[in-house]
Structures are given as structure tokens and as C-alpha cells.
Amino acid sequence: MKAATGRLRGEDEEFLRERGDVMRRIGPVPDAVASDLETAEKALLNAPSEPGAEVLDWFVWNSVLRVPHPSSPAC
């Protein structure tokens, strides 16, 4: 989850270069996440249903949580 919040802050340049187009197609980060990344991170880890359906749907379709597979750097 720390990697995901770093990506949302723009701290992972490689991810943004390789997956930024996907993030644009999925749409912007939901306000509930963007307004307070620390609280959103804790909620997703401790009570995943707390952020609501919109937030969970965005994370399902967005690759920001995906751990890159060593043989597939674009994941």
C-alpha cells in the first residue's frame, strides 16, 4: 500500500511513465482518496469497505496497487 500511495503522490516516475496512460483512462483519483492519502491508506488496509464503492471500484480498475511482475515491467 505504501508503494500505491507513493504512486498517487507522483513519487514513482517509472510507474507513471509506463502506466500513466491507464490511470488517465480510468479517471482521476477519487476525492475521498486524494484529499487525505494517509487516511485512505489506513482505511483500505484496516477496513476496505469503509471508503465506499466508488473508491474500491477505482482501485479495482486501476493498476496503482499492482505489484510489478519481474518479467513484465509494464504491469
mmCIF file of the N, C-alpha and C atoms, coordinates in Angstrom:
data_MODEL
# 
_entry.id   MODEL 
# 
loop_
_atom_site.group_PDB 
_atom_site.id 
_atom_site.type_symbol 
_atom_site.label_atom_id 
_atom_site.label_alt_id 
_atom_site.label_comp_id 
_atom_site.label_asym_id 
_atom_site.label_entity_id 
_atom_site.label_seq_id 
_atom_site.pdbx_PDB_ins_code 
_atom_site.Cartn_x 
_atom_site.Cartn_y 
_atom_site.Cartn_z 
_atom_site.occupancy 
_atom_site.B_iso_or_equiv 
_atom_site.pdbx_formal_charge 
_atom_site.auth_seq_id 
_atom_site.auth_comp_id 
_atom_site.auth_asym_id 
_atom_site.auth_atom_id 
_atom_site.pdbx_PDB_model_num 
ATOM 1   N N  . MET A 1 1  ? 0.826   -1.195  0.000   1.00 0.00 ? 1  MET A N  1 
ATOM 2   C CA . MET A 1 1  ? 0.000   0.000   0.000   1.00 0.00 ? 1  MET A CA 1 
ATOM 3   C C  . MET A 1 1  ? 0.868   1.255   0.000   1.00 0.00 ? 1  MET A C  1 
ATOM 4   N N  . LYS A 1 2  ? 2.031   1.185   0.657   1.00 0.00 ? 2  LYS A N  1 
ATOM 5   C CA . LYS A 1 2  ? 2.938   2.342   0.666   1.00 0.00 ? 2  LYS A CA 1 
ATOM 6   C C  . LYS A 1 2  ? 3.358   2.693   -0.757  1.00 0.00 ? 2  LYS A C  1 
ATOM 7   N N  . ALA A 1 3  ? 3.631   1.674   -1.574  1.00 0.00 ? 3  ALA A N  1 
ATOM 8   C CA . ALA A 1 3  ? 4.008   1.924   -2.968  1.00 0.00 ? 3  ALA A CA 1 
ATOM 9   C C  . ALA A 1 3  ? 2.872   2.608   -3.712  1.00 0.00 ? 3  ALA A C  1 
ATOM 10  N N  . ALA A 1 4  ? 1.647   2.178   -3.448  1.00 0.00 ? 4  ALA A N  1 
ATOM 11  C CA . ALA A 1 4  ? 0.486   2.766   -4.128  1.00 0.00 ? 4  ALA A CA 1 
ATOM 12  C C  . ALA A 1 4  ? 0.315   4.233   -3.760  1.00 0.00 ? 4  ALA A C  1 
ATOM 13  N N  . THR A 1 5  ? 0.449   4.569   -2.480  1.00 0.00 ? 5  THR A N  1 
ATOM 14  C CA . THR A 1 5  ? 0.291   5.964   -2.100  1.00 0.00 ? 5  THR A CA 1 
ATOM 15  C C  . THR A 1 5  ? 1.440   6.801   -2.655  1.00 0.00 ? 5  THR A C  1 
ATOM 16  N N  . GLY A 1 6  ? 2.622   6.218   -2.727  1.00 0.00 ? 6  GLY A N  1 
ATOM 17  C CA . GLY A 1 6  ? 3.740   6.923   -3.367  1.00 0.00 ? 6  GLY A CA 1 
ATOM 18  C C  . GLY A 1 6  ? 3.454   7.190   -4.833  1.00 0.00 ? 6  GLY A C  1 
ATOM 19  N N  . ARG A 1 7  ? 2.861   6.211   -5.504  1.00 0.00 ? 7  ARG A N  1 
ATOM 20  C CA . ARG A 1 7  ? 2.483   6.402   -6.905  1.00 0.00 ? 7  ARG A CA 1 
ATOM 21  C C  . ARG A 1 7  ? 1.447   7.501   -7.047  1.00 0.00 ? 7  ARG A C  1 
ATOM 22  N N  . LEU A 1 8  ? 0.485   7.542   -6.135  1.00 0.00 ? 8  LEU A N  1 
ATOM 23  C CA . LEU A 1 8  ? -0.552  8.569   -6.195  1.00 0.00 ? 8  LEU A CA 1 
ATOM 24  C C  . LEU A 1 8  ? 0.016   9.961   -5.914  1.00 0.00 ? 8  LEU A C  1 
ATOM 25  N N  . ARG A 1 9  ? 1.098   10.020  -5.167  1.00 0.00 ? 9  ARG A N  1 
ATOM 26  C CA . ARG A 1 9  ? 1.768   11.301  -4.912  1.00 0.00 ? 9  ARG A CA 1 
ATOM 27  C C  . ARG A 1 9  ? 2.688   11.699  -6.060  1.00 0.00 ? 9  ARG A C  1 
ATOM 28  N N  . GLY A 1 10 ? 2.882   10.797  -7.023  1.00 0.00 ? 10 GLY A N  1 
ATOM 29  C CA . GLY A 1 10 ? 3.760   11.080  -8.148  1.00 0.00 ? 10 GLY A CA 1 
ATOM 30  C C  . GLY A 1 10 ? 5.215   10.774  -7.871  1.00 0.00 ? 10 GLY A C  1 
ATOM 31  N N  . GLU A 1 11 ? 5.490   9.959   -6.851  1.00 0.00 ? 11 GLU A N  1 
ATOM 32  C CA . GLU A 1 11 ? 6.855   9.657   -6.446  1.00 0.00 ? 11 GLU A CA 1 
ATOM 33  C C  . GLU A 1 11 ? 7.484   8.503   -7.229  1.00 0.00 ? 11 GLU A C  1 
ATOM 34  N N  . ASP A 1 12 ? 6.716   7.799   -8.020  1.00 0.00 ? 12 ASP A N  1 
ATOM 35  C CA . ASP A 1 12 ? 7.227   6.643   -8.774  1.00 0.00 ? 12 ASP A CA 1 
ATOM 36  C C  . ASP A 1 12 ? 7.227   6.996   -10.258 1.00 0.00 ? 12 ASP A C  1 
ATOM 37  N N  . GLU A 1 13 ? 8.310   7.617   -10.698 1.00 0.00 ? 13 GLU A N  1 
ATOM 38  C CA . GLU A 1 13 ? 8.378   8.100   -12.077 1.00 0.00 ? 13 GLU A CA 1 
ATOM 39  C C  . GLU A 1 13 ? 8.272   6.974   -13.093 1.00 0.00 ? 13 GLU A C  1 
ATOM 40  N N  . GLU A 1 14 ? 8.877   5.826   -12.807 1.00 0.00 ? 14 GLU A N  1 
ATOM 41  C CA . GLU A 1 14 ? 8.817   4.696   -13.744 1.00 0.00 ? 14 GLU A CA 1 
ATOM 42  C C  . GLU A 1 14 ? 7.379   4.219   -13.923 1.00 0.00 ? 14 GLU A C  1 
ATOM 43  N N  . PHE A 1 15 ? 6.644   4.116   -12.817 1.00 0.00 ? 15 PHE A N  1 
ATOM 44  C CA . PHE A 1 15 ? 5.248   3.700   -12.895 1.00 0.00 ? 15 PHE A CA 1 
ATOM 45  C C  . PHE A 1 15 ? 4.447   4.684   -13.731 1.00 0.00 ? 15 PHE A C  1 
ATOM 46  N N  . LEU A 1 16 ? 4.623   5.971   -13.466 1.00 0.00 ? 16 LEU A N  1 
ATOM 47  C CA . LEU A 1 16 ? 3.866   6.981   -14.204 1.00 0.00 ? 16 LEU A CA 1 
ATOM 48  C C  . LEU A 1 16 ? 4.216   6.971   -15.687 1.00 0.00 ? 16 LEU A C  1 
ATOM 49  N N  . ARG A 1 17 ? 5.475   6.749   -15.993 1.00 0.00 ? 17 ARG A N  1 
ATOM 50  C CA . ARG A 1 17 ? 5.888   6.694   -17.390 1.00 0.00 ? 17 ARG A CA 1 
ATOM 51  C C  . ARG A 1 17 ? 5.251   5.488   -18.089 1.00 0.00 ? 17 ARG A C  1 
ATOM 52  N N  . GLU A 1 18 ? 5.234   4.335   -17.405 1.00 0.00 ? 18 GLU A N  1 
ATOM 53  C CA . GLU A 1 18 ? 4.727   3.114   -18.016 1.00 0.00 ? 18 GLU A CA 1 
ATOM 54  C C  . GLU A 1 18 ? 3.219   2.941   -17.901 1.00 0.00 ? 18 GLU A C  1 
ATOM 55  N N  . ARG A 1 19 ? 2.612   3.434   -16.832 1.00 0.00 ? 19 ARG A N  1 
ATOM 56  C CA . ARG A 1 19 ? 1.196   3.175   -16.583 1.00 0.00 ? 19 ARG A CA 1 
ATOM 57  C C  . ARG A 1 19 ? 0.347   4.433   -16.487 1.00 0.00 ? 19 ARG A C  1 
ATOM 58  N N  . GLY A 1 20 ? 0.934   5.599   -16.676 1.00 0.00 ? 20 GLY A N  1 
ATOM 59  C CA . GLY A 1 20 ? 0.191   6.846   -16.556 1.00 0.00 ? 20 GLY A CA 1 
ATOM 60  C C  . GLY A 1 20 ? -0.986  6.928   -17.496 1.00 0.00 ? 20 GLY A C  1 
ATOM 61  N N  . ASP A 1 21 ? -0.846  6.356   -18.710 1.00 0.00 ? 21 ASP A N  1 
ATOM 62  C CA . ASP A 1 21 ? -1.947  6.374   -19.671 1.00 0.00 ? 21 ASP A CA 1 
ATOM 63  C C  . ASP A 1 21 ? -3.148  5.606   -19.153 1.00 0.00 ? 21 ASP A C  1 
ATOM 64  N N  . VAL A 1 22 ? -2.901  4.505   -18.458 1.00 0.00 ? 22 VAL A N  1 
ATOM 65  C CA . VAL A 1 22 ? -4.000  3.718   -17.881 1.00 0.00 ? 22 VAL A CA 1 
ATOM 66  C C  . VAL A 1 22 ? -4.693  4.528   -16.793 1.00 0.00 ? 22 VAL A C  1 
ATOM 67  N N  . MET A 1 23 ? -3.908  5.187   -15.965 1.00 0.00 ? 23 MET A N  1 
ATOM 68  C CA . MET A 1 23 ? -4.501  5.985   -14.894 1.00 0.00 ? 23 MET A CA 1 
ATOM 69  C C  . MET A 1 23 ? -5.364  7.107   -15.459 1.00 0.00 ? 23 MET A C  1 
ATOM 70  N N  . ARG A 1 24 ? -4.940  7.716   -16.557 1.00 0.00 ? 24 ARG A N  1 
ATOM 71  C CA . ARG A 1 24 ? -5.757  8.773   -17.184 1.00 0.00 ? 24 ARG A CA 1 
ATOM 72  C C  . ARG A 1 24 ? -7.057  8.207   -17.740 1.00 0.00 ? 24 ARG A C  1 
ATOM 73  N N  . ARG A 1 25 ? -7.011  7.024   -18.343 1.00 0.00 ? 25 ARG A N  1 
ATOM 74  C CA . ARG A 1 25 ? -8.228  6.427   -18.901 1.00 0.00 ? 25 ARG A CA 1 
ATOM 75  C C  . ARG A 1 25 ? -9.205  6.021   -17.818 1.00 0.00 ? 25 ARG A C  1 
ATOM 76  N N  . ILE A 1 26 ? -8.700  5.544   -16.695 1.00 0.00 ? 26 ILE A N  1 
ATOM 77  C CA . ILE A 1 26 ? -9.573  5.122   -15.596 1.00 0.00 ? 26 ILE A CA 1 
ATOM 78  C C  . ILE A 1 26 ? -10.231 6.334   -14.951 1.00 0.00 ? 26 ILE A C  1 
ATOM 79  N N  . GLY A 1 27 ? -9.544  7.446   -14.969 1.00 0.00 ? 27 GLY A N  1 
ATOM 80  C CA . GLY A 1 27 ? -10.085 8.668   -14.381 1.00 0.00 ? 27 GLY A CA 1 
ATOM 81  C C  . GLY A 1 27 ? -9.263  9.101   -13.188 1.00 0.00 ? 27 GLY A C  1 
ATOM 82  N N  . PRO A 1 28 ? -9.520  10.298  -12.712 1.00 0.00 ? 28 PRO A N  1 
ATOM 83  C CA . PRO A 1 28 ? -8.740  10.835  -11.604 1.00 0.00 ? 28 PRO A CA 1 
ATOM 84  C C  . PRO A 1 28 ? -8.980  10.054  -10.308 1.00 0.00 ? 28 PRO A C  1 
ATOM 85  N N  . VAL A 1 29 ? -8.043  10.201  -9.423  1.00 0.00 ? 29 VAL A N  1 
ATOM 86  C CA . VAL A 1 29 ? -8.167  9.588   -8.102  1.00 0.00 ? 29 VAL A CA 1 
ATOM 87  C C  . VAL A 1 29 ? -9.422  10.151  -7.438  1.00 0.00 ? 29 VAL A C  1 
ATOM 88  N N  . PRO A 1 30 ? -10.267 9.300   -6.839  1.00 0.00 ? 30 PRO A N  1 
ATOM 89  C CA . PRO A 1 30 ? -11.463 9.807   -6.163  1.00 0.00 ? 30 PRO A CA 1 
ATOM 90  C C  . PRO A 1 30 ? -11.091 10.827  -5.079  1.00 0.00 ? 30 PRO A C  1 
ATOM 91  N N  . ASP A 1 31 ? -11.933 11.826  -4.915  1.00 0.00 ? 31 ASP A N  1 
ATOM 92  C CA . ASP A 1 31 ? -11.678 12.883  -3.929  1.00 0.00 ? 31 ASP A CA 1 
ATOM 93  C C  . ASP A 1 31 ? -11.435 12.327  -2.532  1.00 0.00 ? 31 ASP A C  1 
ATOM 94  N N  . ALA A 1 32 ? -12.153 11.263  -2.166  1.00 0.00 ? 32 ALA A N  1 
ATOM 95  C CA . ALA A 1 32 ? -12.002 10.674  -0.833  1.00 0.00 ? 32 ALA A CA 1 
ATOM 96  C C  . ALA A 1 32 ? -10.587 10.167  -0.597  1.00 0.00 ? 32 ALA A C  1 
ATOM 97  N N  . VAL A 1 33 ? -9.900  9.797   -1.660  1.00 0.00 ? 33 VAL A N  1 
ATOM 98  C CA . VAL A 1 33 ? -8.515  9.332   -1.551  1.00 0.00 ? 33 VAL A CA 1 
ATOM 99  C C  . VAL A 1 33 ? -7.552  10.501  -1.681  1.00 0.00 ? 33 VAL A C  1 
ATOM 100 N N  . ALA A 1 34 ? -7.742  11.317  -2.700  1.00 0.00 ? 34 ALA A N  1 
ATOM 101 C CA . ALA A 1 34 ? -6.817  12.419  -2.987  1.00 0.00 ? 34 ALA A CA 1 
ATOM 102 C C  . ALA A 1 34 ? -6.753  13.439  -1.864  1.00 0.00 ? 34 ALA A C  1 
ATOM 103 N N  . SER A 1 35 ? -7.859  13.660  -1.177  1.00 0.00 ? 35 SER A N  1 
ATOM 104 C CA . SER A 1 35 ? -7.886  14.695  -0.139  1.00 0.00 ? 35 SER A CA 1 
ATOM 105 C C  . SER A 1 35 ? -7.063  14.315  1.084   1.00 0.00 ? 35 SER A C  1 
ATOM 106 N N  . ASP A 1 36 ? -6.925  13.020  1.362   1.00 0.00 ? 36 ASP A N  1 
ATOM 107 C CA . ASP A 1 36 ? -6.159  12.587  2.538   1.00 0.00 ? 36 ASP A CA 1 
ATOM 108 C C  . ASP A 1 36 ? -5.636  11.179  2.297   1.00 0.00 ? 36 ASP A C  1 
ATOM 109 N N  . LEU A 1 37 ? -4.476  11.094  1.655   1.00 0.00 ? 37 LEU A N  1 
ATOM 110 C CA . LEU A 1 37 ? -3.912  9.788   1.308   1.00 0.00 ? 37 LEU A CA 1 
ATOM 111 C C  . LEU A 1 37 ? -3.626  8.922   2.530   1.00 0.00 ? 37 LEU A C  1 
ATOM 112 N N  . GLU A 1 38 ? -3.196  9.527   3.619   1.00 0.00 ? 38 GLU A N  1 
ATOM 113 C CA . GLU A 1 38 ? -2.853  8.760   4.822   1.00 0.00 ? 38 GLU A CA 1 
ATOM 114 C C  . GLU A 1 38 ? -4.100  8.063   5.392   1.00 0.00 ? 38 GLU A C  1 
ATOM 115 N N  . THR A 1 39 ? -5.202  8.792   5.483   1.00 0.00 ? 39 THR A N  1 
ATOM 116 C CA . THR A 1 39 ? -6.442  8.218   5.999   1.00 0.00 ? 39 THR A CA 1 
ATOM 117 C C  . THR A 1 39 ? -6.969  7.147   5.051   1.00 0.00 ? 39 THR A C  1 
ATOM 118 N N  . ALA A 1 40 ? -6.898  7.413   3.746   1.00 0.00 ? 40 ALA A N  1 
ATOM 119 C CA . ALA A 1 40 ? -7.353  6.438   2.760   1.00 0.00 ? 40 ALA A CA 1 
ATOM 120 C C  . ALA A 1 40 ? -6.531  5.167   2.839   1.00 0.00 ? 40 ALA A C  1 
ATOM 121 N N  . GLU A 1 41 ? -5.228  5.305   3.016   1.00 0.00 ? 41 GLU A N  1 
ATOM 122 C CA . GLU A 1 41 ? -4.354  4.134   3.129   1.00 0.00 ? 41 GLU A CA 1 
ATOM 123 C C  . GLU A 1 41 ? -4.740  3.287   4.340   1.00 0.00 ? 41 GLU A C  1 
ATOM 124 N N  . LYS A 1 42 ? -4.922  3.931   5.475   1.00 0.00 ? 42 LYS A N  1 
ATOM 125 C CA . LYS A 1 42 ? -5.304  3.211   6.694   1.00 0.00 ? 42 LYS A CA 1 
ATOM 126 C C  . LYS A 1 42 ? -6.655  2.521   6.520   1.00 0.00 ? 42 LYS A C  1 
ATOM 127 N N  . ALA A 1 43 ? -7.605  3.213   5.914   1.00 0.00 ? 43 ALA A N  1 
ATOM 128 C CA . ALA A 1 43 ? -8.936  2.631   5.712   1.00 0.00 ? 43 ALA A CA 1 
ATOM 129 C C  . ALA A 1 43 ? -8.862  1.420   4.797   1.00 0.00 ? 43 ALA A C  1 
ATOM 130 N N  . LEU A 1 44 ? -8.105  1.512   3.710   1.00 0.00 ? 44 LEU A N  1 
ATOM 131 C CA . LEU A 1 44 ? -8.008  0.386   2.778   1.00 0.00 ? 44 LEU A CA 1 
ATOM 132 C C  . LEU A 1 44 ? -7.330  -0.816  3.420   1.00 0.00 ? 44 LEU A C  1 
ATOM 133 N N  . LEU A 1 45 ? -6.401  -0.570  4.324   1.00 0.00 ? 45 LEU A N  1 
ATOM 134 C CA . LEU A 1 45 ? -5.711  -1.671  4.996   1.00 0.00 ? 45 LEU A CA 1 
ATOM 135 C C  . LEU A 1 45 ? -6.533  -2.276  6.132   1.00 0.00 ? 45 LEU A C  1 
ATOM 136 N N  . ASN A 1 46 ? -7.234  -1.436  6.878   1.00 0.00 ? 46 ASN A N  1 
ATOM 137 C CA . ASN A 1 46 ? -7.924  -1.895  8.085   1.00 0.00 ? 46 ASN A CA 1 
ATOM 138 C C  . ASN A 1 46 ? -9.403  -2.186  7.900   1.00 0.00 ? 46 ASN A C  1 
ATOM 139 N N  . ALA A 1 47 ? -10.064 -1.469  7.026   1.00 0.00 ? 47 ALA A N  1 
ATOM 140 C CA . ALA A 1 47 ? -11.499 -1.643  6.805   1.00 0.00 ? 47 ALA A CA 1 
ATOM 141 C C  . ALA A 1 47 ? -11.797 -1.309  5.347   1.00 0.00 ? 47 ALA A C  1 
ATOM 142 N N  . PRO A 1 48 ? -11.458 -2.217  4.422   1.00 0.00 ? 48 PRO A N  1 
ATOM 143 C CA . PRO A 1 48 ? -11.551 -1.909  2.990   1.00 0.00 ? 48 PRO A CA 1 
ATOM 144 C C  . PRO A 1 48 ? -12.918 -1.444  2.505   1.00 0.00 ? 48 PRO A C  1 
ATOM 145 N N  . SER A 1 49 ? -13.970 -1.794  3.203   1.00 0.00 ? 49 SER A N  1 
ATOM 146 C CA . SER A 1 49 ? -15.297 -1.350  2.753   1.00 0.00 ? 49 SER A CA 1 
ATOM 147 C C  . SER A 1 49 ? -15.591 0.088   3.178   1.00 0.00 ? 49 SER A C  1 
ATOM 148 N N  . GLU A 1 50 ? -14.819 0.632   4.102   1.00 0.00 ? 50 GLU A N  1 
ATOM 149 C CA . GLU A 1 50 ? -15.070 1.974   4.627   1.00 0.00 ? 50 GLU A CA 1 
ATOM 150 C C  . GLU A 1 50 ? -15.023 3.081   3.567   1.00 0.00 ? 50 GLU A C  1 
ATOM 151 N N  . PRO A 1 51 ? -14.060 3.078   2.647   1.00 0.00 ? 51 PRO A N  1 
ATOM 152 C CA . PRO A 1 51 ? -14.004 4.179   1.673   1.00 0.00 ? 51 PRO A CA 1 
ATOM 153 C C  . PRO A 1 51 ? -15.185 4.235   0.708   1.00 0.00 ? 51 PRO A C  1 
ATOM 154 N N  . GLY A 1 52 ? -15.912 3.163   0.551   1.00 0.00 ? 52 GLY A N  1 
ATOM 155 C CA . GLY A 1 52 ? -17.086 3.176   -0.312  1.00 0.00 ? 52 GLY A CA 1 
ATOM 156 C C  . GLY A 1 52 ? -16.848 2.564   -1.678  1.00 0.00 ? 52 GLY A C  1 
ATOM 157 N N  . ALA A 1 53 ? -17.943 2.337   -2.388  1.00 0.00 ? 53 ALA A N  1 
ATOM 158 C CA . ALA A 1 53 ? -17.915 1.640   -3.671  1.00 0.00 ? 53 ALA A CA 1 
ATOM 159 C C  . ALA A 1 53 ? -17.144 2.394   -4.741  1.00 0.00 ? 53 ALA A C  1 
ATOM 160 N N  . GLU A 1 54 ? -17.271 3.715   -4.803  1.00 0.00 ? 54 GLU A N  1 
ATOM 161 C CA . GLU A 1 54 ? -16.572 4.493   -5.832  1.00 0.00 ? 54 GLU A CA 1 
ATOM 162 C C  . GLU A 1 54 ? -15.060 4.318   -5.717  1.00 0.00 ? 54 GLU A C  1 
ATOM 163 N N  . VAL A 1 55 ? -14.555 4.408   -4.491  1.00 0.00 ? 55 VAL A N  1 
ATOM 164 C CA . VAL A 1 55 ? -13.122 4.277   -4.252  1.00 0.00 ? 55 VAL A CA 1 
ATOM 165 C C  . VAL A 1 55 ? -12.658 2.862   -4.581  1.00 0.00 ? 55 VAL A C  1 
ATOM 166 N N  . LEU A 1 56 ? -13.383 1.868   -4.083  1.00 0.00 ? 56 LEU A N  1 
ATOM 167 C CA . LEU A 1 56 ? -12.991 0.484   -4.350  1.00 0.00 ? 56 LEU A CA 1 
ATOM 168 C C  . LEU A 1 56 ? -13.033 0.171   -5.836  1.00 0.00 ? 56 LEU A C  1 
ATOM 169 N N  . ASP A 1 57 ? -14.033 0.666   -6.527  1.00 0.00 ? 57 ASP A N  1 
ATOM 170 C CA . ASP A 1 57 ? -14.142 0.446   -7.975  1.00 0.00 ? 57 ASP A CA 1 
ATOM 171 C C  . ASP A 1 57 ? -12.938 1.053   -8.697  1.00 0.00 ? 57 ASP A C  1 
ATOM 172 N N  . TRP A 1 58 ? -12.529 2.248   -8.307  1.00 0.00 ? 58 TRP A N  1 
ATOM 173 C CA . TRP A 1 58 ? -11.384 2.892   -8.936  1.00 0.00 ? 58 TRP A CA 1 
ATOM 174 C C  . TRP A 1 58 ? -10.117 2.053   -8.744  1.00 0.00 ? 58 TRP A C  1 
ATOM 175 N N  . PHE A 1 59 ? -9.922  1.549   -7.517  1.00 0.00 ? 59 PHE A N  1 
ATOM 176 C CA . PHE A 1 59 ? -8.745  0.738   -7.256  1.00 0.00 ? 59 PHE A CA 1 
ATOM 177 C C  . PHE A 1 59 ? -8.784  -0.599  -7.992  1.00 0.00 ? 59 PHE A C  1 
ATOM 178 N N  . VAL A 1 60 ? -9.952  -1.171  -8.168  1.00 0.00 ? 60 VAL A N  1 
ATOM 179 C CA . VAL A 1 60 ? -10.071 -2.429  -8.900  1.00 0.00 ? 60 VAL A CA 1 
ATOM 180 C C  . VAL A 1 60 ? -9.612  -2.257  -10.341 1.00 0.00 ? 60 VAL A C  1 
ATOM 181 N N  . TRP A 1 61 ? -10.001 -1.165  -10.970 1.00 0.00 ? 61 TRP A N  1 
ATOM 182 C CA . TRP A 1 61 ? -9.686  -0.953  -12.374 1.00 0.00 ? 61 TRP A CA 1 
ATOM 183 C C  . TRP A 1 61 ? -8.335  -0.291  -12.601 1.00 0.00 ? 61 TRP A C  1 
ATOM 184 N N  . ASN A 1 62 ? -7.768  0.299   -11.577 1.00 0.00 ? 62 ASN A N  1 
ATOM 185 C CA . ASN A 1 62 ? -6.508  0.999   -11.730 1.00 0.00 ? 62 ASN A CA 1 
ATOM 186 C C  . ASN A 1 62 ? -5.354  0.102   -11.304 1.00 0.00 ? 62 ASN A C  1 
ATOM 187 N N  . SER A 1 63 ? -4.239  0.209   -11.985 1.00 0.00 ? 63 SER A N  1 
ATOM 188 C CA . SER A 1 63 ? -3.092  -0.655  -11.696 1.00 0.00 ? 63 SER A CA 1 
ATOM 189 C C  . SER A 1 63 ? -2.177  -0.101  -10.603 1.00 0.00 ? 63 SER A C  1 
ATOM 190 N N  . VAL A 1 64 ? -2.599  0.940   -9.922  1.00 0.00 ? 64 VAL A N  1 
ATOM 191 C CA . VAL A 1 64 ? -1.736  1.580   -8.933  1.00 0.00 ? 64 VAL A CA 1 
ATOM 192 C C  . VAL A 1 64 ? -1.370  0.631   -7.790  1.00 0.00 ? 64 VAL A C  1 
ATOM 193 N N  . LEU A 1 65 ? -2.212  -0.346  -7.479  1.00 0.00 ? 65 LEU A N  1 
ATOM 194 C CA . LEU A 1 65 ? -1.916  -1.300  -6.416  1.00 0.00 ? 65 LEU A CA 1 
ATOM 195 C C  . LEU A 1 65 ? -1.157  -2.524  -6.914  1.00 0.00 ? 65 LEU A C  1 
ATOM 196 N N  . ARG A 1 66 ? -1.095  -2.689  -8.208  1.00 0.00 ? 66 ARG A N  1 
ATOM 197 C CA . ARG A 1 66 ? -0.467  -3.890  -8.765  1.00 0.00 ? 66 ARG A CA 1 
ATOM 198 C C  . ARG A 1 66 ? 1.032   -3.911  -8.487  1.00 0.00 ? 66 ARG A C  1 
ATOM 199 N N  . VAL A 1 67 ? 1.496   -5.069  -8.048  1.00 0.00 ? 67 VAL A N  1 
ATOM 200 C CA . VAL A 1 67 ? 2.928   -5.272  -7.849  1.00 0.00 ? 67 VAL A CA 1 
ATOM 201 C C  . VAL A 1 67 ? 3.500   -5.715  -9.184  1.00 0.00 ? 67 VAL A C  1 
ATOM 202 N N  . PRO A 1 68 ? 4.511   -5.021  -9.680  1.00 0.00 ? 68 PRO A N  1 
ATOM 203 C CA . PRO A 1 68 ? 5.075   -5.409  -10.982 1.00 0.00 ? 68 PRO A CA 1 
ATOM 204 C C  . PRO A 1 68 ? 5.663   -6.812  -10.927 1.00 0.00 ? 68 PRO A C  1 
ATOM 205 N N  . HIS A 1 69 ? 5.366   -7.589  -11.943 1.00 0.00 ? 69 HIS A N  1 
ATOM 206 C CA . HIS A 1 69 ? 5.937   -8.926  -12.090 1.00 0.00 ? 69 HIS A CA 1 
ATOM 207 C C  . HIS A 1 69 ? 7.310   -8.756  -12.723 1.00 0.00 ? 69 HIS A C  1 
ATOM 208 N N  . PRO A 1 70 ? 8.334   -9.450  -12.208 1.00 0.00 ? 70 PRO A N  1 
ATOM 209 C CA . PRO A 1 70 ? 9.691   -9.244  -12.728 1.00 0.00 ? 70 PRO A CA 1 
ATOM 210 C C  . PRO A 1 70 ? 9.835   -9.409  -14.243 1.00 0.00 ? 70 PRO A C  1 
ATOM 211 N N  . SER A 1 71 ? 9.033   -10.275 -14.840 1.00 0.00 ? 71 SER A N  1 
ATOM 212 C CA . SER A 1 71 ? 9.162   -10.491 -16.290 1.00 0.00 ? 71 SER A CA 1 
ATOM 213 C C  . SER A 1 71 ? 8.266   -9.570  -17.101 1.00 0.00 ? 71 SER A C  1 
ATOM 214 N N  . SER A 1 72 ? 7.482   -8.741  -16.433 1.00 0.00 ? 72 SER A N  1 
ATOM 215 C CA . SER A 1 72 ? 6.568   -7.839  -17.126 1.00 0.00 ? 72 SER A CA 1 
ATOM 216 C C  . SER A 1 72 ? 6.640   -6.448  -16.511 1.00 0.00 ? 72 SER A C  1 
ATOM 217 N N  . PRO A 1 73 ? 7.615   -5.631  -16.898 1.00 0.00 ? 73 PRO A N  1 
ATOM 218 C CA . PRO A 1 73 ? 7.793   -4.322  -16.266 1.00 0.00 ? 73 PRO A CA 1 
ATOM 219 C C  . PRO A 1 73 ? 6.644   -3.346  -16.464 1.00 0.00 ? 73 PRO A C  1 
ATOM 220 N N  . ALA A 1 74 ? 5.761   -3.576  -17.424 1.00 0.00 ? 74 ALA A N  1 
ATOM 221 C CA . ALA A 1 74 ? 4.668   -2.644  -17.669 1.00 0.00 ? 74 ALA A CA 1 
ATOM 222 C C  . ALA A 1 74 ? 3.459   -2.895  -16.800 1.00 0.00 ? 74 ALA A C  1 
ATOM 223 N N  . CYS A 1 75 ? 3.498   -3.838  -15.899 1.00 0.00 ? 75 CYS A N  1 
ATOM 224 C CA . CYS A 1 75 ? 2.345   -4.133  -15.042 1.00 0.00 ? 75 CYS A CA 1 
ATOM 225 C C  . CYS A 1 75 ? 2.287   -3.193  -13.869 1.00 0.00 ? 75 CYS A C  1 
# 
